[in-house]
Amino acid sequence: MDYNEIKNLINDIGHSNVDEVNLEFPDGIKISVKKNNQVIKEVVKENTTETLENIKQTITTKEIKEENEDFKVIKSPMVGTFYSKSAPTANPFVKVGDKVKKGQVLCILEAMKLMNEIESEYDGEIVEVCVKDDEMVEFGQVLFKIKN
């Protein structure tokens, strides 16, 4: 199946009463399409041991690199929408390179129409802002990395 055929299949399912379709072809390609929660398109080719090994190696390398780096992380305490500033025209609360103090507001998470200020748990320097403005975040997702 090529890209256009997959795209047409997804569009056809989107306009039908079917909520979920799972297809498996003799050449090992699997396609799973779900609707009404979120459209999820998956194309997985079986017998891709080499690709899976590369992915495992990349993940392991990234985990080792992060363990060796000296920074603390600020994780999301809830599911919500991330805002880096208090208003669309305001400056961001923090950006990479800023020095922060424990208790300083780093961002706002909107959950159920409530604006929740997320404060720094540490003193240090912002090394990375891991989320983009207006992006949905999950509970426990890393929002910021702070270097001591």
Backbone torsions as a table, in degrees:
resi	resn	phi	psi	omega
1	MET	NA	134.3	177.8
2	ASP	-97.1	176.3	-175.8
3	TYR	-56.3	-46.3	-177.7
4	ASN	-65.0	-37.4	178.0
5	GLU	-65.8	-41.0	178.0
6	ILE	-64.5	-44.6	179.3
7	LYS	-59.7	-44.8	178.1
8	ASN	-62.8	-39.9	178.2
9	LEU	-61.1	-46.1	179.9
10	ILE	-62.6	-44.3	178.3
11	ASN	-62.1	-42.4	179.4
12	ASP	-62.8	-42.3	179.2
13	ILE	-66.3	-38.4	179.1
14	GLY	-60.3	-29.8	-178.4
15	HIS	-97.6	5.1	-179.6
16	SER	-107.3	179.7	177.5
17	ASN	-88.8	-0.2	-179.4
18	VAL	-76.6	133.7	-179.6
19	ASP	-95.0	-25.4	-176.0
20	GLU	-152.8	140.6	177.5
21	VAL	-137.0	132.7	174.4
22	ASN	-124.3	122.7	-179.8
23	LEU	-121.8	143.3	174.5
24	GLU	-134.2	126.7	-177.9
25	PHE	-100.9	156.9	-178.4
26	PRO	-58.5	-25.4	-178.4
27	ASP	-83.9	6.7	175.6
28	GLY	96.0	-1.1	179.8
29	ILE	-81.7	132.9	177.2
30	LYS	-118.7	139.4	176.8
31	ILE	-129.0	128.7	178.4
32	SER	-127.0	124.8	179.9
33	VAL	-128.9	127.6	177.2
34	LYS	-125.6	148.2	176.6
35	LYS	-132.6	170.6	179.7
36	ASN	80.9	-23.8	169.4
37	ASN	-95.8	-65.1	171.0
38	GLN	-157.6	147.8	177.2
39	VAL	-77.5	122.4	-179.9
40	ILE	-116.5	121.5	-179.7
41	LYS	-114.6	122.1	-179.5
42	GLU	-128.2	130.9	171.9
43	VAL	-125.9	112.3	-177.4
44	VAL	-123.8	128.3	177.3
45	LYS	-100.4	123.5	177.8
46	GLU	-70.0	166.0	179.9
47	ASN	62.8	35.2	176.7
48	THR	-107.1	51.8	-178.6
49	THR	-57.3	-40.6	-178.7
50	GLU	-61.1	-45.0	179.3
51	THR	-64.3	-43.7	178.8
52	LEU	-61.9	-40.1	177.7
53	GLU	-63.5	-40.7	177.5
54	ASN	-62.2	-41.7	179.4
55	ILE	-64.3	-45.4	179.3
56	LYS	-60.3	-42.6	-179.4
57	GLN	-64.8	-41.9	178.9
58	THR	-62.9	-45.1	179.5
59	ILE	-63.0	-46.4	179.7
60	THR	-61.1	-43.6	179.4
61	THR	-62.0	-42.8	180.0
62	LYS	-64.7	-41.8	179.4
63	GLU	-62.7	-42.8	179.8
64	ILE	-64.5	-43.2	179.8
65	LYS	-60.6	-44.4	-178.6
66	GLU	-67.6	-35.7	178.4
67	GLU	-64.6	-34.3	-177.4
68	ASN	-80.9	-17.1	179.4
69	GLU	-80.8	145.7	-176.6
70	ASP	-98.8	81.7	175.7
71	PHE	-146.1	158.6	175.9
72	LYS	-104.4	156.3	179.1
73	VAL	-118.1	145.3	172.0
74	ILE	-105.7	118.6	-178.6
75	LYS	-104.7	155.4	179.5
76	SER	-70.4	128.6	178.1
77	PRO	-83.9	0.4	-176.5
78	MET	-161.4	170.6	171.6
79	VAL	-85.9	134.7	179.6
80	GLY	179.5	-172.0	178.4
81	THR	-102.5	129.9	-177.0
82	PHE	-85.1	130.8	173.3
83	TYR	-127.6	127.0	-178.6
84	SER	-86.0	-9.2	-178.0
85	LYS	-141.6	161.9	-175.4
86	SER	-77.3	-21.4	179.1
87	ALA	-150.9	157.1	-177.7
88	PRO	-55.6	-31.6	-178.0
89	THR	-97.7	-2.2	-178.7
90	ALA	-79.4	163.3	173.8
91	ASN	-76.7	152.9	177.2
92	PRO	-61.5	150.2	176.6
93	PHE	-58.6	-46.2	179.2
94	VAL	-144.6	158.7	173.5
95	LYS	-140.8	169.5	-179.2
96	VAL	-56.5	132.5	179.7
97	GLY	98.3	-15.7	179.5
98	ASP	-71.7	141.9	172.4
99	LYS	-85.9	133.8	-179.8
100	VAL	-126.1	155.3	177.4
101	LYS	-112.9	152.1	175.9
102	LYS	-56.5	130.6	-179.6
103	GLY	94.9	-9.7	179.2
104	GLN	-73.7	138.6	179.4
105	VAL	-70.4	128.9	-179.6
106	LEU	-103.5	-33.1	-176.1
107	CYS	-167.6	-179.8	174.3
108	ILE	-124.5	136.9	171.8
109	LEU	-113.9	124.2	177.2
110	GLU	-93.9	123.7	177.1
111	ALA	-135.3	120.6	179.6
112	MET	53.7	46.9	177.3
113	LYS	67.7	10.1	175.3
114	LEU	-104.2	134.6	179.0
115	MET	-94.6	116.6	-177.6
116	ASN	-110.5	119.3	177.8
117	GLU	-77.5	129.3	177.5
118	ILE	-101.8	122.6	-175.8
119	GLU	-103.7	155.6	177.7
120	SER	-70.4	138.6	176.2
121	GLU	-93.2	-5.6	-173.8
122	TYR	-139.2	158.2	166.4
123	ASP	-88.2	143.6	176.8
124	GLY	159.9	-159.9	-177.9
125	GLU	-118.9	135.2	178.0
126	ILE	-68.1	119.2	179.5
127	VAL	-95.6	-35.7	-177.6
128	GLU	-155.2	137.2	169.0
129	VAL	-100.5	113.0	-169.1
130	CYS	-89.6	-1.1	-176.5
131	VAL	-131.5	147.0	177.3
132	LYS	-93.4	155.4	178.4
133	ASP	-57.1	142.2	178.7
134	ASP	66.6	17.1	-178.9
135	GLU	-93.2	141.8	175.3
136	MET	-73.8	137.4	177.2
137	VAL	-122.6	152.5	179.2
138	GLU	-100.0	162.0	174.3
139	PHE	-60.3	130.3	178.0
140	GLY	84.6	-2.7	179.2
141	GLN	-71.4	139.0	180.0
142	VAL	-70.8	127.4	179.1
143	LEU	-100.8	-43.5	-176.1
144	PHE	-139.5	150.6	170.0
145	LYS	-116.0	130.1	-177.1
146	ILE	-124.0	129.9	178.4
147	LYS	-93.7	136.7	178.2
148	ASN	-69.1	NA	NA
